[in-house]
Amino acid sequence: MTELSRLPGRAEHVWEWQATAACRGTGSEWFFHPEGERGEERATRDETAKRICAWCPVRAQCLRHALSVQEPYGVWGGLTEEERRRTLASTRLRSKT
């Protein structure tokens, strides 16, 4: 039998911010590009996702999460994967100086 006192406990507080996200229920196709999508189609989809993020009440938490776990795909907190990589690289450079 599992000894319950040794379990880590409830963790929903880590994800509670997602319940009020502007993207909730909109469909992941706005935030994650299909394989091979390039050019104007991708730029248009990214801009649509960013417009949704722009008025999101939990944008900061979303971006903080994506940066902390180095989320490799999609628009999170208003930034694309490329923009997040640049942000992380810039942060690393500043911390070295």
GUTINU-236711 format. One record per residue (C-alpha): residue number from 1; residue in one letter; y, x, z. Coordinates in nm, 3 decimals, padded with zeros to 5 digits. Example, Ala and Ser with C-alpha at 12.3 -4.5 7.8 and 13.67 -1.06 7.14 Angstrom:
+------+------+---------+---------+---------+
| resi | resn |       Y |       X |       Z |
+------+------+---------+---------+---------+
|    1 |    a | -00.450 |  01.230 |  00.780 |
|    2 |    s | -00.106 |  01.367 |  00.714 |
+------+------+---------+---------+---------+
//
This chain:
+------+------+---------+---------+---------+
| resi | resn |       Y |       X |       Z |
+------+------+---------+---------+---------+
|    1 |    m |  00.000 |  00.000 |  00.000 |
|    2 |    t |  00.351 |  00.125 | -00.083 |
|    3 |    e |  00.559 |  00.229 |  00.215 |
|    4 |    l |  00.883 |  00.041 |  00.149 |
|    5 |    s |  01.092 |  00.258 |  00.380 |
|    6 |    r |  01.047 |  00.550 |  00.137 |
|    7 |    l |  01.175 |  00.363 | -00.173 |
|    8 |    p |  01.528 |  00.454 | -00.288 |
|    9 |    g |  01.670 |  00.104 | -00.236 |
|   10 |    r |  01.866 | -00.127 | -00.459 |
|   11 |    a |  02.072 |  00.032 | -00.736 |
|   12 |    e |  02.233 | -00.258 | -00.921 |
|   13 |    h |  02.575 | -00.141 | -00.798 |
|   14 |    v |  02.543 |  00.144 | -01.050 |
|   15 |    w |  02.539 | -00.107 | -01.339 |
|   16 |    e |  02.743 | -00.399 | -01.204 |
|   17 |    w |  03.043 | -00.306 | -01.418 |
|   18 |    q |  02.848 | -00.408 | -01.729 |
|   19 |    a |  02.853 | -00.774 | -01.625 |
|   20 |    t |  03.225 | -00.801 | -01.705 |
|   21 |    a |  03.231 | -00.582 | -02.015 |
|   22 |    a |  03.413 | -00.724 | -02.318 |
|   23 |    c |  03.117 | -00.631 | -02.539 |
|   24 |    r |  02.868 | -00.832 | -02.336 |
|   25 |    g |  02.704 | -01.078 | -02.572 |
|   26 |    t |  02.874 | -00.952 | -02.889 |
|   27 |    g |  02.571 | -00.778 | -03.035 |
|   28 |    s |  02.494 | -00.410 | -03.051 |
|   29 |    e |  02.549 | -00.389 | -03.428 |
|   30 |    w |  02.923 | -00.351 | -03.363 |
|   31 |    f |  02.872 | -00.047 | -03.139 |
|   32 |    f |  02.575 |  00.137 | -03.293 |
|   33 |    h |  02.564 |  00.234 | -03.658 |
|   34 |    p |  02.257 |  00.174 | -03.870 |
|   35 |    e |  02.073 |  00.476 | -04.001 |
|   36 |    g |  02.256 |  00.634 | -04.293 |
|   37 |    e |  02.584 |  00.447 | -04.247 |
|   38 |    r |  02.875 |  00.664 | -04.363 |
|   39 |    g |  03.230 |  00.654 | -04.489 |
|   40 |    e |  03.445 |  00.345 | -04.489 |
|   41 |    e |  03.170 |  00.111 | -04.363 |
|   42 |    r |  03.116 |  00.326 | -04.056 |
|   43 |    a |  03.488 |  00.370 | -03.996 |
|   44 |    t |  03.541 | -00.007 | -04.018 |
|   45 |    r |  03.257 | -00.078 | -03.774 |
|   46 |    d |  03.386 |  00.189 | -03.532 |
|   47 |    e |  03.738 |  00.043 | -03.545 |
|   48 |    t |  03.604 | -00.306 | -03.475 |
|   49 |    a |  03.414 | -00.176 | -03.172 |
|   50 |    k |  03.722 |  00.011 | -03.050 |
|   51 |    r |  03.933 | -00.306 | -03.076 |
|   52 |    i |  03.683 | -00.480 | -02.848 |
|   53 |    c |  03.694 | -00.185 | -02.608 |
|   54 |    a |  04.075 | -00.179 | -02.608 |
|   55 |    w |  04.099 | -00.495 | -02.398 |
|   56 |    c |  03.786 | -00.440 | -02.191 |
|   57 |    p |  03.838 | -00.456 | -01.812 |
|   58 |    v |  03.567 | -00.193 | -01.749 |
|   59 |    r |  03.650 |  00.051 | -02.028 |
|   60 |    a |  03.705 |  00.342 | -01.789 |
|   61 |    q |  03.370 |  00.290 | -01.614 |
|   62 |    c |  03.194 |  00.261 | -01.951 |
|   63 |    l |  03.347 |  00.584 | -02.079 |
|   64 |    r |  03.277 |  00.764 | -01.752 |
|   65 |    h |  02.911 |  00.658 | -01.778 |
|   66 |    a |  02.882 |  00.767 | -02.142 |
|   67 |    l |  03.034 |  01.107 | -02.067 |
|   68 |    s |  02.826 |  01.163 | -01.753 |
|   69 |    v |  02.494 |  01.095 | -01.926 |
|   70 |    q |  02.614 |  01.242 | -02.256 |
|   71 |    e |  02.528 |  00.923 | -02.441 |
|   72 |    p |  02.437 |  01.045 | -02.792 |
|   73 |    y |  02.492 |  00.722 | -02.990 |
|   74 |    g |  02.743 |  00.446 | -03.040 |
|   75 |    v |  03.092 |  00.354 | -02.927 |
|   76 |    w |  03.124 |  00.360 | -02.548 |
|   77 |    g |  03.451 |  00.318 | -02.360 |
|   78 |    g |  03.642 |  00.319 | -02.687 |
|   79 |    l |  03.514 |  00.655 | -02.813 |
|   80 |    t |  03.259 |  00.733 | -03.083 |
|   81 |    e |  02.984 |  00.987 | -03.026 |
|   82 |    e |  03.187 |  01.252 | -03.210 |
|   83 |    e |  03.496 |  01.181 | -03.001 |
|   84 |    r |  03.293 |  01.204 | -02.681 |
|   85 |    r |  03.143 |  01.537 | -02.788 |
|   86 |    r |  03.495 |  01.672 | -02.850 |
|   87 |    t |  03.610 |  01.538 | -02.513 |
|   88 |    l |  03.319 |  01.705 | -02.334 |
|   89 |    a |  03.374 |  02.033 | -02.520 |
|   90 |    s |  03.743 |  02.029 | -02.434 |
|   91 |    t |  03.665 |  01.959 | -02.069 |
|   92 |    r |  03.420 |  02.250 | -02.059 |
|   93 |    l |  03.676 |  02.485 | -02.213 |
|   94 |    r |  03.941 |  02.385 | -01.958 |
|   95 |    s |  03.700 |  02.433 | -01.669 |
|   96 |    k |  03.622 |  02.788 | -01.783 |
|   97 |    t |  03.988 |  02.895 | -01.775 |
+------+------+---------+---------+---------+
//
